[in-house]
Amino acid sequence: MVEYEPPKHENKPDEKREELKGKVIRLKDLVSYADGAVASRMVISRKAGNITIFSFDENEGLSEHTAPFDALVTILEGECEVWVAGQTFHMDVGETIIFPANVPHALSAITKFKMNLTMIKE
């Protein structure tokens, strides 16, 4: 289980993010799996919010935490379990959940999985 660290925003262009603009992309292809780890790639980072793609190896996850903003999570590949305010949900490809601001939540990979995390701050 990985301790959650909130994404840091940068309001400056990043070459790796700039190369994505104006192109058709598959979000799940932006980050590879890493053995026994969680990997991520930030797609957009602004004061108003972030979009980050994550990959989780089987049995990896994020420990319970809260965030000061709502976060929208969409599963791009694989399966996971999420916990929100004590409730457990099984999630599969194409499903989305909103983690409410200041509410404890966590997640764990059932299989290797990838997700899109969108956090709006303003």
Rosetta blueprint (number, residue, H / E / L):
1 M L
2 V E
3 E L
4 Y L
5 E L
6 P L
7 P L
8 K L
9 H L
10 E L
11 N L
12 K L
13 P L
14 D L
15 E H
16 K H
17 R H
18 E H
19 E L
20 L L
21 K L
22 G L
23 K L
24 V L
25 I L
26 R L
27 L H
28 K H
29 D H
30 L H
31 V L
32 S L
33 Y L
34 A L
35 D L
36 G L
37 A L
38 V E
39 A E
40 S E
41 R E
42 M E
43 V E
44 I E
45 S E
46 R E
47 K L
48 A L
49 G E
50 N E
51 I E
52 T E
53 I E
54 F E
55 S E
56 F E
57 D L
58 E L
59 N L
60 E L
61 G E
62 L E
63 S E
64 E E
65 H E
66 T L
67 A L
68 P L
69 F L
70 D L
71 A E
72 L E
73 V E
74 T E
75 I E
76 L E
77 E E
78 G L
79 E L
80 C E
81 E E
82 V E
83 W E
84 V E
85 A L
86 G L
87 Q E
88 T E
89 F E
90 H E
91 M E
92 D L
93 V L
94 G L
95 E L
96 T E
97 I E
98 I E
99 F E
100 P L
101 A L
102 N L
103 V L
104 P L
105 H E
106 A E
107 L E
108 S E
109 A E
110 I L
111 T L
112 K L
113 F E
114 K E
115 M E
116 N E
117 L E
118 T E
119 M E
120 I E
121 K L
122 E L
